[in-house]
């Protein structure tokens, strides 16, 4: 049986699609056919509303057109995956919610579908999402493992460890050297010791609370974890929006 896969891009940078391509040949096997993906295919097709087995969504609902596209295509998918931090949480696109005329003033646009949405947010506010793959962008290995599990009818792998668990830096489990009222160090102050725990050196590293799966790539590059994968405790029991929660979100749109 051939599994049909589609992807759509909402308000995002396309970085998650680049990560999807990094999955490599496993994505383009005889068992998988890409039905619609205007970022991956050589032309825009008219198959956006065709039935599909797996739908991957990148980006937040940033414009009115994004919501329209989401509502049109999602009902045709058996399984929906939110890919990337914007699709899982809203991400950086939610800066559109700031009451700043330089950010949100789109009144001069002739076509209303390109105007900023009344509430920029994750797609989960409008549709049911089955699986979440956070990250900015998510590692190709995690995307690949998820898709292949669905293709082969196996359980989607769960990640229950943190970035800190994956980090190989030396840890003494002591408190950061931050005095009350003091501030965290930045790389502008001084370069961190590449072997010691960033948090214990006084850099605000969020690896202890962040879901792993990224192989601690940032800390390996001597950069503190910024938690783009989201809090580990959230994804151990991540649930869809309840009807009550959806109503609260929709109230904000009126």
Backbone as a ProteinNet text record, in pm:
[ID]
protein_1_A
[PRIMARY]
XXXXXXXXXXXXXXXXXXXXXXXXXXXXXXXXXXXXXXXXXXXXXXXXXXXXXXXXXXXXXXXXXXXXXXXXXXXXXXXXXXXXXXXXXXXXXXXXXXXXXXXXXXXXXXXXXXXXXXXXXXXXXXXXXXXXXXXXXXXXXXXXXXXXXXXXXXXXXXXXXXXXXXXXXXXXXXXXXXXXXXXXXXXXXXXXXXXXXXXXXXXXXXXXXXXXXXXXXXXXXXXXXXXXXXXXXXXXXXXXXXXXXXXXXXXXXX
[TERTIARY]
83.4	0	87.7	54.2	129	63.7	142.1	91.8	106.1	-3.7	-3.8	27.2	125.2	170.9	153.5	103.8	93.6	157.5	204	256.1	197.3	176.9	136.1	221.8	241.1	320.9	230	226	151	252.3	235.8	327.8	455.1	554.6	681.2	791.8	911.1	1028.4	1068.4	995.2	1024.8	1141.4	1196.3	1307.3	1269.5	1143.6	1098.7	1088.8	1055.9	1054.8	1196.9	1292.4	1432.2	1474.8	1433.6	1463.9	1395.9	1275.1	1202.6	1281.5	1337.6	1418.8	1543.5	1594.2	1713.1	1686.5	1558.7	1526	1589	1596	1665	1579.4	1643.4	1577.5	1461.1	1459.9	1349.8	1217.3	1223.3	1100.7	1043.6	1131.4	1087.2	1102.2	1041.7	1047.5	924.2	920.6	805.2	679.9	697.8	582.6	520.8	586.3	539.2	527.4	417.8	403.9	360.3	428.7	394.4	284.2	165.9	49.4	50	78.8	80.9	185.1	270.1	366.6	427.7	376	423.9	565.8	619.2	758.2	854.3	801.6	887	867.7	753.9	724.7	757.7	775.9	824.4	715.5	592.2	485	371.3	291.7	175.5	67.7	17.5	-83.5	-221.5	-321.8	-458.9	-506.6	-409.4	-443.3	-446.5	-450.5	-443.2	-556.7	-672.9	-785.7	-810.3	-711.3	-723.8	-707.7	-768	-752.9	-606.7	-559.9	-421	-414.2	-313.1	-298.7	-230.3	-125.2	-48.3	-30.8	-72.3	-57.4	41.6	146.7	244.9	220.4	206.1	179.9	299.2	351.9	457.3	401.8	437	401.1	276.3	259.8	143.1	38.4	-82	-186.7	-157.1	-95.4	-48.1	-143.1	-207	-298.1	-434.9	-530.8	-664.1	-657.2	-568.8	-552.8	-502	-414.6	-364.2	-477.8	-569.4	-682.2	-768.8	-792.1	-873.8	-810.7	-679.5	-608.9	-614.2	-594.5	-594.9	-730.2	-835.4	-970.2	-1009.7	-954.1	-987.6	-916.7	-789.7	-711.4	-713	-718.4	-707.4	-817.4	-943.1	-1046.5	-1021.6	-933	-906	-791.3	-733.7	-618.5	-659.6	-604.8	-631.5	-550.3	-427.1	-338.2	-273.4	-274	-219.1	-99.2	11.4	133	163.4	182.9	231.6	383.2	450.2	595.7	662	745	816.7	750.4	826.5	778.4	662.8	661.2	551.2	419.7	424.1	302.6	259.5	355.8	323.7	278.9	347.2	320.7	275.7	295.6	272.1	402.2	505.9	641	659	762.2	799.5	693.5	609.6	502.3	406.9	399.8	307.6	349.7	465.8	501.8	398.9	324.5	218.4	107	101.7	-0.6	36.5	160.5	202.6	127.6	85.1	13	113.7	177	279.9	244.4	222.9	179.9	276.8	405.3	502.7	495.2	431.1	419.2	281.8	178.3	42.2	-39.9	11	-68	-67.2	-168.2	-179.1	-306.3	-358.9	-484.6	-470.5	-347	-328.1	-331.4	-337.1	-344	-482.6	-486.7	-614.6	-689.5	-616	-679.5	-680.3	-799.7	-812.3	-747.9	-733.6	-678.6	-531.8	-464.2	-324.2	-306.1	-414.4	-404	-373.1	-307.1	-276.5	-403.8	-397.2	-510.3	-538.1	-664.2	-696.1	-620.2	-588.2	-509.6	-412.7	-287.1	-186.7	-160.4	-173.3	-160.9	-132.5	-117.1	-91.8	-214.2	-194.6	-306.3	-401.3	-351.3	-434.8	-555.8	-558.7	-674.3	-792.7	-764.7	-869.5	-896.9	-799	-815.6	-759.4	-790	-732.5	-597	-496	-361.3	-331.3	-282.1	-257.3	-118.2	-18.2	118.5	190.1	279	354.3	503.5	571.4	716.1	779.1	804.1	856.9	1004.1	1050.1	1190.5	1199.8	1314.7	1331.1	1464.5	1467.7	1362.1	1379.5	1282.1	1297.5	1409	1479	1582.2	1521.1	1591.7	1542.4	1516.9	1600.5	1584.8	1451.4	1407.5	1280.3	1163.4	1170.7	1065.9	1059.8	1175.4	1180.8	1127.3	1167.4	1120.9	969.2	913.2	768.8	694.4	739.3	673.4	684.3	802.5	821.8	739.1	723.1	639.2	494.7	445.2	308.2	291.9	392.1	387	382.3	459.3	468.6	367.2	278.1	174.9	227.3	337.4	397.3	373.2	385.5	368.5	472.8	430.5	523.6	617.8	747.6	844.5	819.2	829.4	813.8	950.5	968.2	1093.9	1065.3	1125.7	1097.7	1221.2	1325.4	1445.5	1465.5	1553.9	1575.6	1702.3	1716.8	1839.4	1958.5	1937.6	2044.7	2093.8	2002.4	2041.2	2131.6	2112.5	2191.7	2324.3	2331.3	2449.3	2565.2	2682.3	2798.2	2889.9	2846	2929.8	2942.9	3051.6	3075.3	2975.2	2910.2	2810.3	2845.3	2837.2	2860.8	2731	2622.5	2489	2488	2562.7	2562.1	2477.2	2435.3	2349.7	2429.4	2363.8	2431.7	2483.7	2597	2655.7	2586.6	2455.2	2378.8	2331.4	2371.7	2330	2191	2111	1978	1987.8	1907.1	1911.3	2018.4	2098.7	2204.1	2151.6	2238.6	2194.3	2275.3	2214.1	2280	2390.1	2490.9	2596.8	2545.8	2612.1	2588.8	2723.5	2720.3	2846.8	2916.9	2845.6	2909.3	2999.1	2966.9	3048.9	3182.1	3170.4	3288.9	3247.3	3339.1	3309.9	3299.2	3196.4	3181.1	3290.7	3318.3	3408.4	3338	3394.4	3325.4	3305.9	3368.6	3358.3	3262.7	3237.4	3156.6	3011	2922.6	2779.8	2757.7	2682.5	2657.7	2578.8	2480.6	2398.4	2482.4	2569.9	2654.4	2759.8	2783.4	2874.7	2803.9	2669.3	2594.8	2524.9	2520	2449.2	2309.3	2208.6	2071.9	2047.3	2074.5	2055.5	1932.8	1837	1709.5	1704.2	1820.7	1826.1	1764.6	1764.8	1711.6	1560.3	1491.6	1345.5	1296.8	1387.8	1349	1354.8	1255	1249.8	1371.8	1431.9	1548.8	1513	1608.2	1586.9	1671.2	1729.9	1811	1959.2	1993.2	2133.2	2213.8	2143.8	2208.1	2297.2	2246.3	2327.2	2370	2286.3	2323.2	2435.4	2422.5	2527	2659	2650.8	2773.9	2844.1	2764	2819.4	2852.1	2851.7	2882.6	2775.1	2650.6	2537.9	2436.4	2382.4	2284.5	2154.9	2091.5	1963.5	1855.7	1779.6	1671.8	1533.7	1529.9	1404.8	1312.4	1368.8	1282.9	1203.4	1245.6	1174.1	1057.8	1046.1	934.7	963.6	883	905.3	876.1	963.5	949.8	822.5	782.4	664.4	537.7	539.8	421.8	399.6	507.1	493.2	486	505.7	482.3	332.6	252.9	107.9	37.8	92.2	36.9	-100.1	-197.5	-334	-386.3	-490.6	-555.4	-631.1	-663.8	-746.3	-881.5	-931.2	-1066.6	-1165.1	-1291.3	-1393.1	-1399	-1381.2	-1384.9	-1268.6	-1148.3	-1030.8	-1047.5	-1106.3	-1129.1	-1225.2	-1327.4	-1423.5	-1355.9	-1262.9	-1193	-1108	-1043	-961.5	-1048.7	-1160.4	-1248.9	-1312.5	-1328	-1379.3	-1285.8	-1156.1	-1056.8	-1059.9	-1119	-1120.3	-1239.1	-1333.7	-1454.3	-1433.2
-119.6	0	125.7	217.6	342.3	448.7	512.7	616	752	825.9	957.7	1065.7	1147.3	1253.2	1389	1485.5	1624.2	1716	1830.7	1931.7	2067.2	2151.4	2289	2383	2501.4	2603.9	2718.3	2746.5	2861.9	2972.4	3044	3151.9	3097.7	3075.8	3021.2	3053.4	2999.2	3034.7	2927.5	2815.7	2701.3	2616.7	2651.5	2574	2430.3	2409.8	2273.8	2187.7	2251.7	2177.7	2140	2227.5	2195.3	2075.2	2074.4	1961.9	1834.8	1850.7	1736.5	1677.2	1762.1	1713.5	1640.9	1683.4	1619	1475.6	1438.1	1298.7	1207.7	1257.9	1183.7	1082.8	977.9	881.4	808.1	799.3	730.9	800.9	932.6	1007.9	977.9	942.2	919.1	772.1	687.1	543.2	499.4	373.1	319.2	317.5	326.1	319.1	455.6	562.8	699.3	775.9	847.1	936.1	1073.5	1177.4	1313.2	1363.4	1383	1423.5	1572.9	1649.9	1795.3	1856.1	1939.1	2016.6	2118.3	2239.2	2336.9	2382.5	2348.2	2382	2273.2	2150.7	2038.5	1993.7	2027.4	1983.7	2094.9	2057.4	2155.4	2246.2	2223.2	2312.8	2305.4	2410.5	2413.5	2327	2230.6	2139.8	2176.9	2112.4	2137.9	2028.8	1961	1847.6	1885.5	2015	2059.1	2001.6	1978.8	1927.6	1779	1709.8	1566.2	1492.8	1374.6	1293.7	1253.8	1258.1	1223.4	1146.8	1064.5	985.1	1064.7	1136.4	1212.2	1356.1	1450	1592	1654.6	1716	1787	1936.5	2004	2147.6	2220.1	2314.8	2401.9	2542.3	2606.5	2746.2	2768	2891.6	2932.9	2993.3	3008.1	3077.3	3226.5	3281.6	3419.8	3515.2	3465.9	3549.3	3483.2	3556.6	3500	3387	3400.6	3296.6	3166.7	3178.3	3058.5	2979.2	3048.3	2978.1	2912	2981.9	2926.7	2800	2804.9	2688.5	2572.3	2602.7	2499.7	2429.9	2506.9	2449.7	2371.6	2407.3	2336.8	2203.4	2199.1	2078.4	1977.5	2024.5	1933.6	1826.7	1857.8	1753.5	1636.3	1654.4	1548.5	1457.5	1484.2	1407.4	1310.6	1189.9	1091.6	1122.8	1166.8	1197.8	1333.1	1419	1553.9	1569.5	1618	1643	1792.3	1849	1986.5	1978.1	2037.3	2025.2	2160.3	2165.3	2288.7	2366.3	2454.4	2529.9	2622.5	2677.6	2767.3	2690.9	2570.4	2490.4	2432.8	2406.7	2348.5	2453.6	2569.7	2669.3	2805.5	2831.8	2965.5	3030.4	3007.1	3048.6	3197.9	3229.7	3369.6	3444.7	3371.3	3436.8	3513.2	3472.7	3536.8	3680	3721.9	3862.9	3950	3888.1	3960.4	4004.6	3949.3	3989.4	4116.8	4162.7	4284.5	4404.3	4491.2	4610.9	4717.6	4689.3	4776.5	4805.4	4931.4	4963.3	4917.5	4906.6	4861.1	4709.4	4639.8	4495.1	4453.4	4519.4	4470.4	4556.5	4669.1	4755	4702.2	4624.7	4570.3	4620.9	4730.8	4783.1	4828.6	4857.6	4904.7	4791.7	4668	4556.1	4548.4	4536	4533.4	4402.7	4292.5	4161.5	4126	4108.8	4083.5	3952.4	3858.4	3727.9	3738	3846.8	3863.4	3942.5	3989.6	4065.6	3972.1	4028.3	3947.9	3895.9	3773.4	3711.5	3787.1	3794.9	3863.6	3807.9	3677.6	3616.8	3517.9	3557.7	3467.7	3357.9	3232.2	3122.7	2991.3	2886.6	2753	2699.6	2617.2	2556.1	2476.5	2431.1	2347.4	2422.7	2555.6	2633.6	2611.3	2561.3	2548.6	2405.5	2317.6	2179.4	2085.7	1958.1	1858	1814.8	1815.7	1773.3	1642.4	1544.7	1412	1399.5	1459.1	1446.8	1581.2	1607.3	1732.3	1702.1	1770.8	1753.7	1892.5	1936.7	2072.3	2082.6	2205.5	2232.4	2345	2411.1	2525.4	2514.2	2427.8	2333.8	2201.8	2111.2	1980.1	1901.5	1815.6	1733.4	1643	1627.1	1542.2	1399	1352.7	1214.6	1195.5	1297.6	1287.4	1290.4	1378.4	1384	1250.6	1200.5	1074.6	957.8	948.4	837.4	841.9	962.1	976.3	932.9	981.3	946.5	797.4	740.3	598.4	511	555.8	480.4	477.8	591.4	599.2	516.6	521.1	444.2	294.5	252.2	109.2	62.8	153.5	115.9	87.2	150.9	129.8	251.8	235	350.5	457.8	581.5	692.8	699.2	706.4	708.1	825.8	798.8	903.7	940.9	1067.7	1115	1161.3	1095.6	1127.5	1179.4	1214.3	1268.1	1413.2	1481.5	1623.6	1648.3	1772.7	1813.4	1797	1826.1	1813.8	1668.5	1573.5	1432.4	1398.5	1468.2	1441.6	1518.6	1621.4	1707.3	1637.3	1639	1568.7	1658.8	1781.3	1871.8	1822.9	1863.8	1825.9	1897.8	1821.2	1879.8	1845.2	1944.5	1921.7	1933.3	1971.7	1986.2	2091.4	2197.2	2309.4	2422.3	2513.2	2623.5	2722.4	2787.3	2888.4	3002.4	3061.9	3170.1	3303.8	3305.9	3428.4	3479.9	3599.3	3656.6	3716.6	3726	3788.8	3928.6	3952.8	4082.6	4091.3	3985.8	3985.9	3946	3933.7	3897.9	3779.5	3710.9	3597.4	3646.8	3564.2	3596.6	3581.2	3648.6	3628	3606.2	3559.5	3536.6	3667.9	3780.3	3910.5	3943.4	3884.1	3906.8	3832.1	3702.3	3619.2	3487.6	3420.9	3292.5	3184.1	3100.2	2994.5	2889.2	2824	2708.7	2597.6	2547.3	2448.8	2311.5	2290	2158.2	2154.7	2270.9	2275	2310.9	2271.3	2300.8	2451.5	2490.5	2632.6	2696.2	2623.9	2677.3	2701.8	2608.8	2621.7	2731.2	2773.4	2885	3020	3015.2	3139.8	3183.2	3093.8	3123.2	3061.6	3132.3	3083.8	2974.5	2852.2	2735.1	2659.4	2633.5	2572.3	2423.1	2363.1	2222	2126.9	2166.7	2077.6	2059.3	2156.4	2149.9	2117.1	2109	2100.1	1957.7	1922.2	1788.6	1762.8	1646.5	1609.7	1565.2	1500.2	1455.2	1532.4	1643.1	1728.2	1695.8	1600.1	1562.3	1678.7	1766.4	1880.6	1959	1983.2	2047.2	2188.8	2262.8	2400.9	2404	2323.2	2324.7	2270.6	2182.3	2134.2	2246.5	2345.3	2460.9	2574.4	2542.9	2641.1	2750.4	2712.2	2804.1	2746.6	2829.7	2783.4	2740	2637.2	2589.2	2694.9	2727	2825.6	2760.3	2628.2	2553.9	2555.3	2552.8	2552.6	2423.1	2317.6	2189.9	2185	2285.7	2289.6	2213.6	2238.1	2173.6	2024.8	1947.4	1801.7	1755.8	1822.3	1778.2	1797.6	1893.3	1918.8	1805.5	1757.9	1658.1	1515.5	1498.1	1364.8	1334	1438.8	1416.5	1522.5	1554.4	1660.9	1620	1704	1672	1778.1	1741.6	1836	1939.2	2052.1	2151.1	2089.7	2115	2073.9	2168.8	2129.7	2216.5	2349.6	2346.3	2468.9	2560.3	2501.2	2580.4	2641.4	2565	2617.4	2736.3	2726.3	2836.5	2962.9	2945.6	3060.7	3128.5	3047.1	3103.2	3175	3112.6	3172	3302.1	3314	3440.3	3555.6	3525.3	3628.8	3673.7	3593.7	3625.8	3711.6	3729.5	3806.6	3955
0	0	0	-88.3	-99.3	-12.1	72.2	161.8	94.2	87.4	24.3	128.5	96.2	187.5	120.7	197.6	150.7	253.7	209.4	301.6	264.5	363.9	338.4	422.9	370.1	436	476.8	606.8	655.7	686.1	796.4	829.7	890.4	807.5	854.7	756.5	780.4	700.3	600.4	597.6	510.4	561.7	677.4	732.1	764.5	803	835.5	709.4	596.1	469.7	428.4	457.9	430.5	514.7	640.3	728.8	678.3	623.7	566.6	450.5	365.3	253.5	302.7	419.5	475.2	519.8	525.4	557.7	452.6	328.8	223	150.8	105	16.1	82.1	215.7	284.2	258.1	233.8	209.6	72.1	-20.8	-158.6	-195.7	-116.1	-140.8	-218.4	-254.8	-328	-241.9	-110.4	-20.2	5.1	-42.8	-17.4	-148.8	-165.1	-279.2	-228.7	-273.3	-234.2	-326.5	-269.8	-348	-374.7	-269.4	-284.9	-193.8	-252.1	-175	-269.5	-265.8	-362.8	-335.4	-216.1	-187.5	-233.2	-249.8	-287.6	-431.3	-491	-626.7	-725.8	-850.7	-948.8	-1002.8	-963.6	-1006.2	-906.1	-903.3	-814.9	-877.4	-801.8	-855.7	-804	-858.7	-814.8	-719.6	-655.7	-569.7	-422.2	-392.9	-253.8	-170.5	-229.9	-154.8	-180.2	-235.5	-256.3	-124.3	-116.7	3.7	20.8	143.6	171.8	303.1	316.7	439.3	549.7	514.4	612.9	563.6	646.3	614.1	711.3	657.9	739.3	726.4	839.5	840.2	899.6	823.6	875.8	892.4	1001.1	1020.7	1104.1	1149	1227.1	1134.6	1187.3	1112.9	1125.3	1021.8	1024.1	951.2	844.4	764.8	753.5	704.4	681.5	579.2	482.2	381.2	443	544.8	612.3	675.1	742.3	803.9	697.6	587.9	480.3	422.8	397.1	343.6	440.8	567.3	671.5	679.5	677.3	689.3	564.3	449.3	325.6	313.2	352.9	327.6	442	566.8	682	686	652.3	657.8	563.2	465.7	368.3	412.4	529.6	577.2	687.5	682.2	787.8	913.1	893.8	1005.8	981.9	1084.2	1071.8	1165.2	1108.6	1185.9	1185.7	1304.3	1315.7	1322.8	1224.5	1214.7	1241.4	1343.7	1376.1	1488.8	1550.6	1665.7	1631.8	1510.5	1472.6	1464.6	1407.9	1395.7	1530.7	1617.8	1748.8	1850.2	1851.7	1955.1	1902.7	1776.4	1722.3	1682	1762.3	1727.4	1706.2	1630	1608.9	1529.8	1455.8	1379.4	1470.7	1598.3	1692.5	1727	1678.3	1691.8	1620.1	1527.8	1458.4	1550.3	1671.5	1768	1844.1	1828.3	1896.4	1838.9	1925.4	1881.8	1837.9	1729.2	1674.3	1529.2	1492.6	1356.1	1248.5	1285.1	1186.2	1166.9	1263	1254.7	1204.1	1252	1226.2	1131.8	1087.2	999.9	856.7	820.9	685.8	618.1	668.3	613.7	468.6	426.7	290.6	187.6	233.2	140.4	76.9	-55.9	-126.4	-102.5	-97	-80.2	68.8	124.9	269.1	311.3	217.1	256.4	297.8	256.5	292.6	421.7	480.5	604.8	721.4	822.2	940	1004	1050.4	1117.8	1248.5	1290.5	1417	1537.3	1532.3	1639.2	1576.1	1561.5	1505.8	1608	1566.1	1662.4	1590.4	1668.5	1616.4	1541.7	1440	1367.3	1457	1572.7	1659.3	1713.7	1696.4	1739.5	1646	1524.4	1424	1379.7	1395.4	1352.6	1459.2	1446.4	1535.5	1480.3	1564.7	1526.9	1597.9	1523.3	1581	1643.2	1579.4	1630.5	1619.1	1714.8	1718.8	1707.9	1615.7	1598.9	1613.8	1736.1	1757.6	1724.4	1714.8	1685.1	1584.2	1579.1	1487.6	1414.8	1308.7	1269	1342.4	1330.5	1393	1323.2	1396	1332.2	1225.4	1115.2	1005.8	1054.2	1147.3	1196.2	1267.1	1343.2	1414.8	1316.4	1216.4	1114.3	1039.9	999.9	925.9	1005.4	1131.5	1216.4	1232.8	1244.1	1260.6	1135.1	1020.1	893.4	865	884.2	856.3	950.3	1075	1169	1120.5	1074	1023.4	896.5	809.5	684	711.7	811.6	842.7	946.4	987.8	1084	1222.5	1259	1391.1	1480	1611.9	1701.9	1674.7	1681.1	1662.2	1782.4	1758.4	1870	1964.4	2094.5	2193.9	2250.4	2279.1	2337.2	2479.2	2575.2	2715.2	2788.7	2713.6	2777.4	2734	2800.4	2774.8	2692.6	2649.5	2579.6	2673.2	2801.5	2900.3	2908.1	2893.1	2895.1	2777	2665.9	2545.7	2545.2	2627.8	2629.7	2702.5	2642	2697.1	2779.7	2807.1	2885.4	3030.8	3094.9	3234.5	3324.3	3413	3503.2	3647.1	3732.6	3876	3954.4	3883.9	3944.4	4055.9	4032.7	4126.1	4068.3	4155.1	4110.5	4025.9	3929.5	3847.8	3935.7	3901	3982.6	3958	3979.8	3958.4	4094.6	4130.4	4257.9	4240.4	4348.9	4339	4278.7	4178.1	4111.2	4004.1	3992.1	3891.3	3754.8	3658.7	3524.6	3472.4	3375.7	3313.5	3219.6	3203.3	3109	2965.2	2874	2731.4	2665	2542.7	2471.2	2439.1	2456	2438	2556.1	2671.8	2791.3	2780.2	2748.4	2730.6	2666.7	2604.5	2541.4	2649.2	2642.8	2743.4	2731.3	2841.8	2840.4	2763.7	2654.3	2569.9	2633	2749.6	2812.2	2930.9	2991.2	3113.2	3084.6	3173.8	3162.2	3149.3	3047.5	3023.8	3137.1	3188.5	3296.7	3421	3452.6	3570.7	3554.2	3430.2	3406.6	3415	3423.1	3434.1	3307.2	3206.6	3082.4	3090.3	3044.4	3055	2951.5	2991	2904.8	2953.9	2865.2	2903.6	2873	2855	2818.1	2919	3048	3152	3140.6	3080.6	3070.3	2929.5	2833	2692.2	2639.2	2558.4	2501	2412.9	2429.8	2351.9	2211.3	2146.6	2009	1910.1	1955.7	1866.8	1877.2	1963.2	1985.9	2043	2116.1	2182.4	2086.5	1966	1861.7	1898.3	1971.6	2006.5	2109.8	2214.6	2317.2	2262.5	2163.8	2100.2	2025.5	1981.5	1910.9	2007.6	2137.6	2243.6	2252.7	2223.4	2231.5	2329.2	2415.9	2514.3	2445.7	2501.3	2448.7	2472	2367.3	2377.4	2380.6	2396.3	2415.9	2294.3	2175.2	2056.3	2044.3	2114.8	2109.1	2207.8	2292.6	2386.2	2514.3	2617.5	2747.8	2745.4	2804.1	2803.2	2872.1	2981.3	3055.5	2972.5	2880.3	2797.6	2698.8	2637.2	2532.2	2584.4	2712.7	2767.7	2768.5	2770.3	2768.6	2686	2569.5	2486.6	2433.8	2457.1	2414.2	2318.2	2245.5	2156.2	2239.1	2178.2	2245.7	2280.1	2399.5	2433.3	2366.1	2361.1	2302	2375.1	2508.3	2587.2	2549.4	2532.4	2496.3	2357.5	2265.7	2130.6	2133.9	2217	2227.8	2279.6	2375.2	2430.8	2323.9	2238.7	2131.6	2030.5	1994.3	1895	1945.9	2077.9	2133.4	2101.2	2102.1	2075.8	1930.3	1844.5	1702.1	1664.1	1757.6	1725	1753.1
[MASK]
++++++++++++++++++++++++++++++++++++++++++++++++++++++++++++++++++++++++++++++++++++++++++++++++++++++++++++++++++++++++++++++++++++++++++++++++++++++++++++++++++++++++++++++++++++++++++++++++++++++++++++++++++++++++++++++++++++++++++++++++++++++++++++++

